[in-house]
Amino acid sequence: MITLDGVTKTYGPVRALVNVTCTLHPTNVTVLSGPNGSGKSTLLSVIGTLARPTAGRVNHGDLGSSRREVRATLGWVGHESLCYPDLTGRQNIELAARLHGCSPSEAFTLAAARFDLGTFANRPFRTYSRGQRQRVALGRALVHSPRLLLLDEPTTGLDAAATERLGQVLRDEAARGATVVLSTHDGAFASAVATAVVALDRGRRVAT
């Protein structure tokens, strides 16, 4: 269980988050909702230790008390894929698996099945469409069965079939005990996967 207590994040005069308090439970798929600029991406970054809160506290429970411990458990997909453009999709996934001490071949086989990577995975990543890049990034984030999975607009570029596959993957990850948190503007997808909602408006948590 991850708890946030009075989390505030400022960037100069801009208050991206203001006194946000919430609890994120394993086995839940928690959707962060709110308009553009409401603080969803910032909150994901704070939860994932990619940004430090200006005030308040994040307790990651048994995931660890240090940034290094938490990041070892983290699967992350942001707006940029961060994949190597001259490697193939397969090589990007296998490299991530090696870095996490996992079997590269098993990691790729699972990712390919989950996100239908077989038809393009051996081409250089730089040749991919936006949706193909997203599917590889999602597969790569899951190679080590992360206990904390954070996704910022994960349906970007995905067609209906890929979006449906992603929904099933997130349900499966939550069922095995992962804490899954995502932001999305796709209302239908949010309704299909959410078991909890944290609504934000201008950096503050609001009632849903």
N, C-alpha and C positions, 0 to 999 in steps of 0.2 A: 504494500500500500504506500502510495506517495502522497504526502500532504504538503500543501502550500499555505503558508500563514502570513497574510498581510504583504504579499509580494508586490513591490513597486519597482518599475524600471524607467529611468529617465535617460534621455539623450539630450544633454544641454537643457534648454527650456521645455523640451517636448516630453510629456509624460506618456510613455507607451503603455504602461501598466500602472494601475493605481489600487493598492491595497486588495489584491486578489487573494482570496482564500477559497480553497477547494480540496477535495480528496479524490484521488484517482485510484481505482481498485483494479487489481488483476482480475482477469476473466471478463472485464468490461471493454467494450469499444466506445470510448468517449469522444464525442464530436464537439469541437470548438466552433461555435456559430457566432455570426456577427458580420456587420458590413466591412468593407475595405477600411483599413486604418483603425480597426477596433482593438488590435493587439494580439490577434491569434498567432501570427508567426513569431512575435516576440515571446509569447508565453511558451510556445513549443521550444524555442531556443533556451529559455530559462530552465524548463523541465529537463532538457537534454544536457545541461551544463555548458552549452555553447555560448551562453551569455550569463553574466552574474547579476543577480538582482541588486538594485541600488539600496533597497530596504526590504525587510521581511526575510523569510526563511523557507527553504525547500528541504524537506526531509524525505530521502529516497528509501527509507526503511532498510530492508535486508539487501537491497541492491548495492549498498555501500555508502560510506560517508565521504569519500574523496571523489574528485572529478575522474581520476583514472579508473577507479572501481566502477563508477556508473557508466562511463563510456564503453567499458568492456562488455557491458550487457545491452548496449544500445544499437538498435537498427534505425537508420535515419534516411528519409527521402525528402529533400527540399526542392526548391524551384530549379536549382541546377543539379544535374545528374552526378557531376564530379567523376564521371567515368573517363578513362583514358581514350582519346579519340582515335588513336592509331592502333589500338588493340581491338580485337573482335569482341562482340558481346560475351561470347563464351570465355575468352581470356580475362575479361574484366571480372566476371563472376568467379572464375577459378582462382584468380589472384586474391580476391577478397577472402575466399575460403582458406587459402594458405595462410594469410595473415592472421586468421582467427583459429588456426590449428585444426581445420576441418578438411575432410576429403574433397579435393577439387572436383573429381568426377561425380561424386554423389551430390555435391552441392549444385552442379550444373544440371544434372539429370532432374533433380527436384524442381529447380527454377524453370527449366524448359517445359516441364509438364504443367506447372502451375500457371505460367504466363505465355504459353504457346510460342516459344522462342525458336523452334526448330527450323523454320524456313529462312531465317536471316542471321542466326547467331554466329555464323562463321565469316560474316563480312565485317570490315572495319566499322567501328562504332560511329565514326564521322559520317558514314553514308546513310544513317538511319533517319527515318521520319521521327517527329516528336513523340508519337505514340510508341514506336519501337524503343526509343531511348528510355521512355518511362518504364516500359515493361522490364528492360534489363536492370534499370536502377532499383526497381522493386525486388526483383529476384536477388540482386546483389545484397540488398539490405537484410535479407532473411537467411543468409547462408549459415549463420551461427546460432539460429533459433533464439533471437534476442528476447530477453525478458521485458525490455522496454522498447516499444516500436512507435516512432513518431513520424508522422506523414503530413507534409504541407501541400495541400491541393493534389492528392495522389491520382485523381482521375484525369488530370490534364493530358490531353492528347489521346486518351483512350476511347475506343469505340464501345458500342453497347456490350459486345461480347466480352471484351477485355475488362470492362467495368464490372460486369457480373462475376467474372472470375476473381477479380480483386476482392469483391465483397465476400466471396466464399473463403478466400485465403485469410482475410481479417477475422472472420468468425472462427476459423480453425485455429489461428494463432491465439485468440482470446481463450478458446476452449482448452488449450494446453497450458494456460496460466499466464500468458503474457499480458502486460498492461499496454493497451493500444490507445493512442491518442492521435486524432487527425483533425485538420481543418479542411473545410470544403465549401464551395459555393453551389455544389450540386445537391439541391434539396432532395431529389428522389434517392440519390445514393445515401445521403445522410439518414433519411428515414429508414432505408433498408438495413443499415448496419448498426445504427446507434443503439446502445443499451444505456447510455448516459449522455447528458448534454451539459456543457458549460458555455453559457451565452455571455458575450462581451459587447460592450458599447463604449467607445472612447476610452478604452483601457480598463474599464470597471466591469466587474461581474454584475449581471442583471438577472432578474427572475425570468424564468421561461414559462 
